[in-house]
Amino acid sequence: MKFILPLLLVLSAIPKAHAWSEETHMTTGAIAFDTLQRLNPQILADLEQIIMEHPHYNLMLRKTENLHGRAKLRVMMQWMARWPDDIRGTKYSHPEWHTELRVVYGRTWLWPFRNQSALDGLDINYRILSDKSASKKERAIAASWLLHIIGDIQQPLHAGHQMTAEFPATDEAGLLAYIYKPDGKIINLHQYWDRMLDKSGSVQTTSDYWSPRLQKQWPYGSKTMITYKGDINIQFSNWLDETMLIAKKFAYSGTYLRASADKDKAPIITAKEHRVAFALSKRRVVTGGYRIADTFIAALHP
């Protein structure tokens, strides 16, 4: 008990990491929109009415200048997907909802202890969005969080972290563990995954580039997409387990396990490892977009 209690205090103090860049969250928002447009456009009509009561609707509306109709709503959903990162530190922020970490390397016997509460965040916001008696403002906020949490939890280092001799308490989901990319740039493991798909240019560039390509490469409903049965909480728990296993098998394997707290000792990731991580990131992002769409359909048209 003398060992466990201090350890739990350390775990609870892990900084609340971002997952995916804001631009990549916008990509999942665009994919979710496109999927709803194909599967159930009435959901978009319902969302459009709800979104108008969002507390930051006017700020997001500025991002849709010269756009009309569904094109306007598509961009709005992209900004809603990144909103929980943009409002960190405000009264709307819930940093504990961005992750649900398990120890996947090192002291894996700590599995029973929860660190952060994405599961709770999903449940709370799904209930609100599904509740037609809730205010549209509450439902708009809940929609933003669902867009974000479901995207977040596809990122491997938002479901797993390590506790080893190098990182006896935690590597803070990769924030303390440094590597060199094959191009020679040093970066921590968490940011390595977060910004894997980022394209240079305007804030819309990443979404404009990836959203059509990823949907073409992995169409909704294709056999390569993993689906689960059960209510949304059961499905989300399965998504979390799936991501945790990816963290264990890929994000904390090979050269990544030699990531160092000392930047001078950071290892160089091989080109092959980077190609695998890049391919995995693409799959996780498009999967997140499809799962967001499925969640909205279940919540609004059960």
HULIN-V613845 format. One record per pair of residues at least 4 apart in sequence whose ideal C-beta (glycine too) atoms are under 8 Angstrom apart, sorted by the first residue. I is the first residue (numbers start at 1). J is the second residue. If there is no record, write none. Layout:
i={I,I}
j={J,J}
This chain:
i={1,2,3,4,5,6,7,7,7,8,8,9,10,10,10,11,11,11,11,11,12,14,14,14,14,14,14,14,15,15,16,16,16,16,16,17,17,17,17,17,17,17,17,17,18,18,18,18,19,19,19,19,19,19,19,19,19,20,20,20,20,20,20,20,20,20,21,21,21,21,21,21,22,22,22,22,22,23,23,23,23,23,23,23,23,23,24,24,24,24,24,24,24,24,24,24,25,25,25,25,25,25,25,25,26,26,26,26,26,26,26,26,26,27,27,27,27,27,27,27,27,27,27,28,28,28,28,28,28,28,28,28,28,29,29,29,29,29,29,29,29,29,29,29,29,30,30,30,30,30,30,30,31,31,31,31,31,31,31,31,31,31,31,32,32,32,32,32,32,32,32,32,33,33,33,33,33,33,34,34,34,34,34,35,35,35,35,35,35,36,36,36,36,36,36,36,36,37,37,37,38,39,39,39,40,40,40,41,42,42,43,43,43,43,43,44,44,44,45,46,46,46,47,47,47,47,47,47,48,48,49,50,50,50,50,50,51,51,51,51,51,51,51,52,52,52,53,53,53,53,53,53,54,54,54,54,54,54,55,55,55,55,56,56,56,57,57,58,60,60,60,60,60,61,63,63,63,64,64,64,67,67,67,68,69,70,71,72,73,74,75,75,76,77,77,78,78,78,79,80,80,80,81,81,81,81,81,82,82,83,83,83,83,84,84,84,84,84,84,84,84,84,84,85,87,87,88,88,89,92,94,94,96,96,96,96,97,97,97,97,97,97,97,97,98,98,98,98,98,98,98,99,99,99,99,99,99,99,99,100,100,100,100,100,100,100,100,100,100,101,101,101,101,101,101,101,102,102,102,102,102,102,103,103,103,103,103,103,103,103,103,104,104,104,104,104,104,104,104,105,105,105,105,105,105,105,106,106,106,106,106,107,107,110,115,117,118,118,118,118,118,118,119,119,119,119,119,120,121,121,121,122,122,122,122,122,122,122,123,123,124,124,125,125,125,125,125,125,125,126,126,126,126,126,126,126,127,128,128,128,128,128,129,129,129,129,129,129,129,129,130,130,130,130,131,134,134,134,135,136,137,138,139,140,141,142,143,143,144,145,146,146,146,146,146,147,147,148,149,150,150,150,150,150,150,150,151,151,151,151,152,153,153,153,153,153,153,153,154,154,154,154,154,154,154,154,155,155,155,155,155,156,156,156,156,156,156,156,156,156,157,157,157,157,157,157,157,157,158,158,159,159,159,159,159,160,160,160,160,160,160,160,161,161,161,161,161,162,162,162,162,162,162,163,163,163,163,163,164,164,166,166,166,166,167,167,167,167,170,171,171,171,171,171,171,172,172,173,174,174,174,174,174,174,174,174,175,175,175,175,176,176,177,177,177,177,177,177,178,178,178,178,178,178,178,178,178,178,179,179,179,179,179,179,179,179,179,179,179,179,180,180,180,180,180,180,180,180,181,181,181,181,181,181,181,182,182,182,182,182,184,186,186,187,187,187,188,188,189,189,189,189,190,191,192,192,192,193,193,193,196,196,196,197,197,197,197,197,197,198,199,199,199,199,200,201,201,204,205,206,207,209,210,210,210,211,211,212,213,214,214,214,214,214,215,215,215,215,217,217,218,218,218,218,218,218,220,220,220,221,225,225,226,226,228,228,228,228,229,229,230,230,230,231,232,232,232,232,233,234,235,235,236,237,238,239,239,240,241,242,243,243,244,245,246,246,246,246,247,247,248,248,249,250,250,250,251,251,252,252,253,254,254,255,255,255,255,255,255,256,256,258,259,259,260,260,260,262,269,269,269,270,271,272,273,274,275,276,277,278,279,280,281,282,283,284,285,286,287,288,289,290,291,292,293,294,295,296,297,298}
j={5,6,7,8,9,10,11,110,169,12,113,13,14,169,170,110,113,115,169,170,115,101,115,116,161,170,172,173,172,175,95,96,98,99,116,98,99,157,158,172,173,174,175,190,85,98,190,194,98,99,151,152,153,155,157,158,194,24,25,28,151,152,154,155,194,285,25,194,195,197,198,206,26,82,85,86,203,27,82,197,198,199,203,205,206,207,28,151,194,195,196,197,198,206,210,285,29,78,81,82,85,147,148,151,30,78,79,81,82,203,204,206,207,31,78,197,206,207,210,211,214,285,289,32,81,147,150,151,154,285,288,289,292,33,77,78,79,80,81,82,147,151,207,289,292,34,74,77,78,207,211,289,35,211,214,215,285,286,288,289,290,292,293,36,77,81,147,289,290,292,293,296,37,44,73,74,77,78,38,74,211,215,289,39,215,220,289,290,293,40,41,43,44,47,293,296,297,41,44,70,220,220,293,297,44,297,301,45,46,301,47,296,297,300,301,48,70,73,49,50,300,301,51,73,77,143,296,300,52,73,136,54,136,139,140,143,57,73,76,77,80,140,143,57,136,140,57,135,136,137,139,140,60,80,137,140,141,144,92,137,140,141,60,83,87,61,140,62,64,76,79,80,83,76,75,76,79,72,75,76,71,72,75,72,73,74,75,76,77,78,79,204,80,81,147,82,204,207,83,143,144,147,144,147,148,151,292,86,148,87,144,147,148,88,92,93,94,97,98,144,145,148,149,148,92,93,93,95,93,141,121,145,116,117,120,121,116,117,118,120,121,122,145,149,116,118,121,148,149,152,158,115,116,118,152,153,158,159,173,114,115,116,117,118,119,153,158,159,240,115,116,158,159,160,161,173,111,115,159,160,161,244,107,108,110,111,160,161,162,163,170,108,160,161,162,244,247,248,252,160,162,163,164,248,252,257,162,163,164,165,167,163,164,163,161,121,122,149,152,153,158,240,123,233,236,237,240,124,125,145,149,126,146,149,150,232,233,236,127,233,128,142,129,141,142,143,145,146,149,130,142,146,232,233,295,299,131,134,138,139,141,142,134,139,142,143,146,296,299,300,298,299,300,302,139,138,139,142,139,140,141,142,143,144,145,146,147,296,148,149,150,292,295,296,299,151,292,152,153,154,236,239,288,291,292,295,285,288,289,292,158,158,159,236,239,240,243,288,158,239,243,284,285,287,288,291,159,193,194,243,284,160,193,243,246,247,250,251,280,284,161,173,174,189,190,193,247,251,173,243,240,243,244,246,247,173,243,244,247,248,251,252,170,171,172,173,174,167,170,171,177,252,257,167,168,169,170,171,168,171,171,177,260,261,171,176,177,261,176,175,176,177,189,259,261,176,190,190,188,189,190,191,192,193,251,259,188,189,190,191,188,261,188,189,256,259,260,261,186,187,188,189,259,260,261,262,263,266,186,187,188,189,192,255,256,259,266,267,268,269,184,185,186,187,266,267,268,269,185,186,187,192,268,269,274,268,269,270,271,274,268,263,266,191,192,195,192,259,193,251,256,259,194,195,196,269,277,251,277,281,277,278,281,206,210,278,281,282,285,206,205,206,209,210,205,205,206,208,209,210,211,213,214,282,285,215,289,216,217,218,282,285,286,289,219,220,286,289,282,286,222,224,225,283,286,287,225,290,293,225,287,290,242,287,234,235,238,239,234,235,234,235,238,235,236,295,298,299,237,238,239,291,240,241,242,243,291,244,245,246,247,284,248,249,250,251,280,284,251,252,252,253,253,276,277,280,256,277,256,257,257,270,273,259,267,268,269,270,273,269,273,267,266,267,265,266,267,266,273,274,277,274,275,276,277,278,279,280,281,282,283,284,285,286,287,288,289,290,291,292,293,294,295,296,297,298,299,300,301,302}
